[in-house]
């Protein structure tokens, strides 16, 4: 009999405990829900502000990237006294690829079409440098490569680097 009494007492205590937990839950449920909804309202603007900051920084970095791969800036920055055409070509192509890889994550924050334009501009710049080398002697001075690339740039109706920067600026204006 003691065992059945012990089981009955344990069951009644457990049932009482469960009832207290259920009543307490229903009493504070509204408080928990309002706390969570307030927290969510605070978190959303903070997340949007952070995302906006990241997107602005990405656009800034893309403008810097486009400016750095612009042949008029790139070749001037990389030119060294006595450098040969082939060496300047390799250094320029590697510089462009390194800059691009350094900024690859920025595609998360830039419009997909803008990223495609930037990526194509990178490829076109490398192709322009490689194409300019074809008719030059391998031991020609690097200044000849610079002259040839800059001459090709002057023949273009519109500067693709300025157009790309304009596109990036349009994307920035869409954010506001």
FIKOLNU-162625 format. One record per residue (C-alpha): chain; residue number from 1; x, y, z; residue in three letters. Coordinates in nm, 4 decimals. Example, Ala and Ser with C-alpha at 12.3 -4.5 7.8 and 13.67 -1.06 7.14 Angstrom:
2
<pt mol="A" seq="1" u="1.2300" v="-0.4500" w="0.7800" type="ALA"/>
<pt mol="A" seq="2" u="1.3670" v="-0.1060" w="0.7140" type="SER"/>
end
This chain:
176
<pt mol="A" seq="1" u="0.0000" v="0.0000" w="0.0000" type="UNK"/>
<pt mol="A" seq="2" u="0.2828" v="0.2360" w="0.0652" type="UNK"/>
<pt mol="A" seq="3" u="0.3997" v="0.2035" w="-0.2933" type="UNK"/>
<pt mol="A" seq="4" u="0.0578" v="0.2891" w="-0.4379" type="UNK"/>
<pt mol="A" seq="5" u="0.0284" v="0.5837" w="-0.1988" type="UNK"/>
<pt mol="A" seq="6" u="0.3736" v="0.7054" w="-0.3008" type="UNK"/>
<pt mol="A" seq="7" u="0.2853" v="0.6788" w="-0.6714" type="UNK"/>
<pt mol="A" seq="8" u="-0.0447" v="0.8614" w="-0.6129" type="UNK"/>
<pt mol="A" seq="9" u="0.1307" v="1.1438" w="-0.4252" type="UNK"/>
<pt mol="A" seq="10" u="0.4030" v="1.1690" w="-0.6917" type="UNK"/>
<pt mol="A" seq="11" u="0.1441" v="1.1798" w="-0.9693" type="UNK"/>
<pt mol="A" seq="12" u="-0.0582" v="1.4507" w="-0.7939" type="UNK"/>
<pt mol="A" seq="13" u="0.2566" v="1.6577" w="-0.7316" type="UNK"/>
<pt mol="A" seq="14" u="0.3644" v="1.6203" w="-1.0943" type="UNK"/>
<pt mol="A" seq="15" u="0.0167" v="1.7137" w="-1.2172" type="UNK"/>
<pt mol="A" seq="16" u="0.0143" v="2.0164" w="-0.9875" type="UNK"/>
<pt mol="A" seq="17" u="0.3577" v="2.1238" w="-1.1139" type="UNK"/>
<pt mol="A" seq="18" u="0.2486" v="2.0905" w="-1.4760" type="UNK"/>
<pt mol="A" seq="19" u="-0.0631" v="2.2966" w="-1.4021" type="UNK"/>
<pt mol="A" seq="20" u="0.1484" v="2.5733" w="-1.2438" type="UNK"/>
<pt mol="A" seq="21" u="0.3831" v="2.5852" w="-1.5439" type="UNK"/>
<pt mol="A" seq="22" u="0.0869" v="2.6049" w="-1.7867" type="UNK"/>
<pt mol="A" seq="23" u="-0.0806" v="2.8845" w="-1.5888" type="UNK"/>
<pt mol="A" seq="24" u="0.2484" v="3.0778" w="-1.5603" type="UNK"/>
<pt mol="A" seq="25" u="0.3118" v="3.0424" w="-1.9345" type="UNK"/>
<pt mol="A" seq="26" u="-0.0306" v="3.1841" w="-2.0225" type="UNK"/>
<pt mol="A" seq="27" u="0.0184" v="3.4681" w="-1.7765" type="UNK"/>
<pt mol="A" seq="28" u="0.3518" v="3.5847" w="-1.9225" type="UNK"/>
<pt mol="A" seq="29" u="0.2997" v="3.4765" w="-2.2834" type="UNK"/>
<pt mol="A" seq="30" u="0.1788" v="3.8212" w="-2.3935" type="UNK"/>
<pt mol="A" seq="31" u="0.4767" v="3.9843" w="-2.2236" type="UNK"/>
<pt mol="A" seq="32" u="0.7179" v="3.7502" w="-2.4037" type="UNK"/>
<pt mol="A" seq="33" u="0.5485" v="3.8108" w="-2.7397" type="UNK"/>
<pt mol="A" seq="34" u="0.5511" v="4.1905" w="-2.6997" type="UNK"/>
<pt mol="A" seq="35" u="0.9191" v="4.1821" w="-2.5941" type="UNK"/>
<pt mol="A" seq="36" u="1.0117" v="3.9771" w="-2.9003" type="UNK"/>
<pt mol="A" seq="37" u="0.8149" v="4.1993" w="-3.1387" type="UNK"/>
<pt mol="A" seq="38" u="0.9746" v="4.5147" w="-2.9915" type="UNK"/>
<pt mol="A" seq="39" u="1.3174" v="4.3565" w="-3.0254" type="UNK"/>
<pt mol="A" seq="40" u="1.2446" v="4.2708" w="-3.3883" type="UNK"/>
<pt mol="A" seq="41" u="1.1359" v="4.6316" w="-3.4609" type="UNK"/>
<pt mol="A" seq="42" u="1.4641" v="4.7611" w="-3.3183" type="UNK"/>
<pt mol="A" seq="43" u="1.6794" v="4.5036" w="-3.4985" type="UNK"/>
<pt mol="A" seq="44" u="1.5402" v="4.5692" w="-3.8472" type="UNK"/>
<pt mol="A" seq="45" u="1.6445" v="4.9364" w="-3.8764" type="UNK"/>
<pt mol="A" seq="46" u="1.9872" v="4.8549" w="-3.7336" type="UNK"/>
<pt mol="A" seq="47" u="2.0307" v="4.5801" w="-3.9946" type="UNK"/>
<pt mol="A" seq="48" u="1.9143" v="4.8097" w="-4.2753" type="UNK"/>
<pt mol="A" seq="49" u="2.1573" v="5.0817" w="-4.1689" type="UNK"/>
<pt mol="A" seq="50" u="2.4432" v="4.8319" w="-4.1580" type="UNK"/>
<pt mol="A" seq="51" u="2.3486" v="4.6922" w="-4.4993" type="UNK"/>
<pt mol="A" seq="52" u="2.3290" v="5.0419" w="-4.6456" type="UNK"/>
<pt mol="A" seq="53" u="2.6754" v="5.1195" w="-4.5094" type="UNK"/>
<pt mol="A" seq="54" u="2.8154" v="4.7973" w="-4.6599" type="UNK"/>
<pt mol="A" seq="55" u="2.6568" v="4.8713" w="-4.9966" type="UNK"/>
<pt mol="A" seq="56" u="2.7966" v="5.2250" w="-5.0009" type="UNK"/>
<pt mol="A" seq="57" u="3.1428" v="5.0970" w="-4.9138" type="UNK"/>
<pt mol="A" seq="58" u="3.1187" v="4.8354" w="-5.1905" type="UNK"/>
<pt mol="A" seq="59" u="3.0272" v="5.1008" w="-5.4458" type="UNK"/>
<pt mol="A" seq="60" u="3.3141" v="5.3189" w="-5.3262" type="UNK"/>
<pt mol="A" seq="61" u="3.5549" v="5.0288" w="-5.3641" type="UNK"/>
<pt mol="A" seq="62" u="3.4271" v="4.9547" w="-5.7137" type="UNK"/>
<pt mol="A" seq="63" u="3.4855" v="5.3170" w="-5.8170" type="UNK"/>
<pt mol="A" seq="64" u="3.8403" v="5.2925" w="-5.6815" type="UNK"/>
<pt mol="A" seq="65" u="3.8871" v="4.9602" w="-5.8651" type="UNK"/>
<pt mol="A" seq="66" u="3.7700" v="5.1025" w="-6.1981" type="UNK"/>
<pt mol="A" seq="67" u="3.9937" v="5.4051" w="-6.1525" type="UNK"/>
<pt mol="A" seq="68" u="4.2944" v="5.1875" w="-6.0664" type="UNK"/>
<pt mol="A" seq="69" u="4.2557" v="4.9635" w="-6.3749" type="UNK"/>
<pt mol="A" seq="70" u="4.2046" v="5.2582" w="-6.6081" type="UNK"/>
<pt mol="A" seq="71" u="4.5110" v="5.2271" w="-6.8349" type="UNK"/>
<pt mol="A" seq="72" u="4.5971" v="5.5949" w="-6.8017" type="UNK"/>
<pt mol="A" seq="73" u="4.6360" v="5.5421" w="-6.4249" type="UNK"/>
<pt mol="A" seq="74" u="4.7529" v="5.1805" w="-6.4273" type="UNK"/>
<pt mol="A" seq="75" u="5.0367" v="5.2141" w="-6.6754" type="UNK"/>
<pt mol="A" seq="76" u="5.1570" v="5.5389" w="-6.5216" type="UNK"/>
<pt mol="A" seq="77" u="5.1603" v="5.3787" w="-6.1754" type="UNK"/>
<pt mol="A" seq="78" u="5.3404" v="5.0628" w="-6.2927" type="UNK"/>
<pt mol="A" seq="79" u="5.5894" v="5.2149" w="-6.5343" type="UNK"/>
<pt mol="A" seq="80" u="5.9520" v="5.1932" w="-6.4274" type="UNK"/>
<pt mol="A" seq="81" u="6.2581" v="5.3263" w="-6.6029" type="UNK"/>
<pt mol="A" seq="82" u="6.4009" v="5.0630" w="-6.8396" type="UNK"/>
<pt mol="A" seq="83" u="6.1101" v="4.8151" w="-6.8088" type="UNK"/>
<pt mol="A" seq="84" u="6.0450" v="4.6057" w="-7.1195" type="UNK"/>
<pt mol="A" seq="85" u="5.7093" v="4.5614" w="-7.2893" type="UNK"/>
<pt mol="A" seq="86" u="5.6629" v="4.1969" w="-7.1895" type="UNK"/>
<pt mol="A" seq="87" u="5.7432" v="4.2635" w="-6.8267" type="UNK"/>
<pt mol="A" seq="88" u="5.5046" v="4.5616" w="-6.8107" type="UNK"/>
<pt mol="A" seq="89" u="5.2336" v="4.3514" w="-6.9756" type="UNK"/>
<pt mol="A" seq="90" u="5.2652" v="4.0758" w="-6.7150" type="UNK"/>
<pt mol="A" seq="91" u="5.2805" v="4.3199" w="-6.4251" type="UNK"/>
<pt mol="A" seq="92" u="4.9752" v="4.5106" w="-6.5531" type="UNK"/>
<pt mol="A" seq="93" u="4.7675" v="4.1945" w="-6.6062" type="UNK"/>
<pt mol="A" seq="94" u="4.8631" v="4.0621" w="-6.2627" type="UNK"/>
<pt mol="A" seq="95" u="4.7829" v="4.3966" w="-6.1005" type="UNK"/>
<pt mol="A" seq="96" u="4.4352" v="4.4001" w="-6.2575" type="UNK"/>
<pt mol="A" seq="97" u="4.3652" v="4.0388" w="-6.1565" type="UNK"/>
<pt mol="A" seq="98" u="4.4886" v="4.0989" w="-5.8012" type="UNK"/>
<pt mol="A" seq="99" u="4.2769" v="4.4130" w="-5.7639" type="UNK"/>
<pt mol="A" seq="100" u="3.9737" v="4.2247" w="-5.8933" type="UNK"/>
<pt mol="A" seq="101" u="4.0275" v="3.9300" w="-5.6586" type="UNK"/>
<pt mol="A" seq="102" u="4.0709" v="4.1719" w="-5.3696" type="UNK"/>
<pt mol="A" seq="103" u="3.7264" v="4.3155" w="-5.4441" type="UNK"/>
<pt mol="A" seq="104" u="3.5438" v="3.9972" w="-5.5460" type="UNK"/>
<pt mol="A" seq="105" u="3.3183" v="3.9938" w="-5.2375" type="UNK"/>
<pt mol="A" seq="106" u="3.1781" v="4.3349" w="-5.3268" type="UNK"/>
<pt mol="A" seq="107" u="2.9494" v="4.1677" w="-5.5804" type="UNK"/>
<pt mol="A" seq="108" u="2.7232" v="4.0852" w="-5.2854" type="UNK"/>
<pt mol="A" seq="109" u="2.6365" v="4.4526" w="-5.2461" type="UNK"/>
<pt mol="A" seq="110" u="2.6414" v="4.5780" w="-5.6058" type="UNK"/>
<pt mol="A" seq="111" u="2.3674" v="4.5321" w="-5.8664" type="UNK"/>
<pt mol="A" seq="112" u="2.4225" v="4.2161" w="-6.0725" type="UNK"/>
<pt mol="A" seq="113" u="2.4261" v="4.4071" w="-6.4016" type="UNK"/>
<pt mol="A" seq="114" u="2.6796" v="4.6536" w="-6.2647" type="UNK"/>
<pt mol="A" seq="115" u="2.8996" v="4.3690" w="-6.1462" type="UNK"/>
<pt mol="A" seq="116" u="2.8866" v="4.2139" w="-6.4949" type="UNK"/>
<pt mol="A" seq="117" u="2.9922" v="4.5455" w="-6.6487" type="UNK"/>
<pt mol="A" seq="118" u="3.2815" v="4.5776" w="-6.4005" type="UNK"/>
<pt mol="A" seq="119" u="3.3914" v="4.2199" w="-6.4652" type="UNK"/>
<pt mol="A" seq="120" u="3.3758" v="4.2724" w="-6.8429" type="UNK"/>
<pt mol="A" seq="121" u="3.5718" v="4.5958" w="-6.8095" type="UNK"/>
<pt mol="A" seq="122" u="3.8425" v="4.4041" w="-6.6233" type="UNK"/>
<pt mol="A" seq="123" u="3.8574" v="4.1411" w="-6.8997" type="UNK"/>
<pt mol="A" seq="124" u="3.8534" v="4.4049" w="-7.1745" type="UNK"/>
<pt mol="A" seq="125" u="4.1368" v="4.5966" w="-7.0094" type="UNK"/>
<pt mol="A" seq="126" u="4.3543" v="4.2858" w="-6.9931" type="UNK"/>
<pt mol="A" seq="127" u="4.2658" v="4.2035" w="-7.3559" type="UNK"/>
<pt mol="A" seq="128" u="4.3511" v="4.5597" w="-7.4640" type="UNK"/>
<pt mol="A" seq="129" u="4.6938" v="4.5401" w="-7.2982" type="UNK"/>
<pt mol="A" seq="130" u="4.7601" v="4.1943" w="-7.4424" type="UNK"/>
<pt mol="A" seq="131" u="4.6463" v="4.3077" w="-7.7859" type="UNK"/>
<pt mol="A" seq="132" u="4.8700" v="4.6128" w="-7.7809" type="UNK"/>
<pt mol="A" seq="133" u="5.1766" v="4.3952" w="-7.7194" type="UNK"/>
<pt mol="A" seq="134" u="5.1252" v="4.1853" w="-8.0338" type="UNK"/>
<pt mol="A" seq="135" u="5.2849" v="4.4297" w="-8.2776" type="UNK"/>
<pt mol="A" seq="136" u="5.5661" v="4.5395" w="-8.0481" type="UNK"/>
<pt mol="A" seq="137" u="5.9136" v="4.3901" w="-8.0257" type="UNK"/>
<pt mol="A" seq="138" u="5.9710" v="4.1843" w="-7.7105" type="UNK"/>
<pt mol="A" seq="139" u="6.2656" v="4.4007" w="-7.6083" type="UNK"/>
<pt mol="A" seq="140" u="6.0856" v="4.7310" w="-7.6771" type="UNK"/>
<pt mol="A" seq="141" u="6.0669" v="4.9744" w="-7.3865" type="UNK"/>
<pt mol="A" seq="142" u="5.7518" v="4.9646" w="-7.1752" type="UNK"/>
<pt mol="A" seq="143" u="5.6709" v="5.3213" w="-7.2734" type="UNK"/>
<pt mol="A" seq="144" u="5.5789" v="5.1887" w="-7.6190" type="UNK"/>
<pt mol="A" seq="145" u="5.3079" v="4.9711" w="-7.4648" type="UNK"/>
<pt mol="A" seq="146" u="5.1762" v="5.2674" w="-7.2692" type="UNK"/>
<pt mol="A" seq="147" u="5.1684" v="5.4844" w="-7.5832" type="UNK"/>
<pt mol="A" seq="148" u="4.9884" v="5.2180" w="-7.7848" type="UNK"/>
<pt mol="A" seq="149" u="4.7244" v="5.1482" w="-7.5167" type="UNK"/>
<pt mol="A" seq="150" u="4.6629" v="5.5181" w="-7.4553" type="UNK"/>
<pt mol="A" seq="151" u="4.6333" v="5.5747" w="-7.8312" type="UNK"/>
<pt mol="A" seq="152" u="4.3658" v="5.3013" w="-7.8477" type="UNK"/>
<pt mol="A" seq="153" u="4.1881" v="5.4644" w="-7.5551" type="UNK"/>
<pt mol="A" seq="154" u="4.1850" v="5.7996" w="-7.7367" type="UNK"/>
<pt mol="A" seq="155" u="4.0250" v="5.6348" w="-8.0410" type="UNK"/>
<pt mol="A" seq="156" u="3.7211" v="5.5191" w="-7.8398" type="UNK"/>
<pt mol="A" seq="157" u="3.4082" v="5.7311" w="-7.8757" type="UNK"/>
<pt mol="A" seq="158" u="3.3279" v="5.7042" w="-7.5061" type="UNK"/>
<pt mol="A" seq="159" u="3.5602" v="5.6210" w="-7.2208" type="UNK"/>
<pt mol="A" seq="160" u="3.4397" v="5.2850" w="-7.0788" type="UNK"/>
<pt mol="A" seq="161" u="3.5945" v="5.3631" w="-6.7401" type="UNK"/>
<pt mol="A" seq="162" u="3.3985" v="5.6855" w="-6.7052" type="UNK"/>
<pt mol="A" seq="163" u="3.0814" v="5.5087" w="-6.8233" type="UNK"/>
<pt mol="A" seq="164" u="3.1300" v="5.2350" w="-6.5648" type="UNK"/>
<pt mol="A" seq="165" u="3.1861" v="5.4869" w="-6.2868" type="UNK"/>
<pt mol="A" seq="166" u="2.8672" v="5.6626" w="-6.4029" type="UNK"/>
<pt mol="A" seq="167" u="2.6785" v="5.3328" w="-6.3783" type="UNK"/>
<pt mol="A" seq="168" u="2.8113" v="5.2757" w="-6.0255" type="UNK"/>
<pt mol="A" seq="169" u="2.6992" v="5.6267" w="-5.9291" type="UNK"/>
<pt mol="A" seq="170" u="2.3506" v="5.5537" w="-6.0670" type="UNK"/>
<pt mol="A" seq="171" u="2.3371" v="5.2456" w="-5.8442" type="UNK"/>
<pt mol="A" seq="172" u="2.4314" v="5.4570" w="-5.5430" type="UNK"/>
<pt mol="A" seq="173" u="2.1520" v="5.7025" w="-5.6194" type="UNK"/>
<pt mol="A" seq="174" u="1.9025" v="5.4140" w="-5.6284" type="UNK"/>
<pt mol="A" seq="175" u="1.9872" v="5.3422" w="-5.2635" type="UNK"/>
<pt mol="A" seq="176" u="1.8401" v="5.6756" w="-5.1515" type="UNK"/>
end
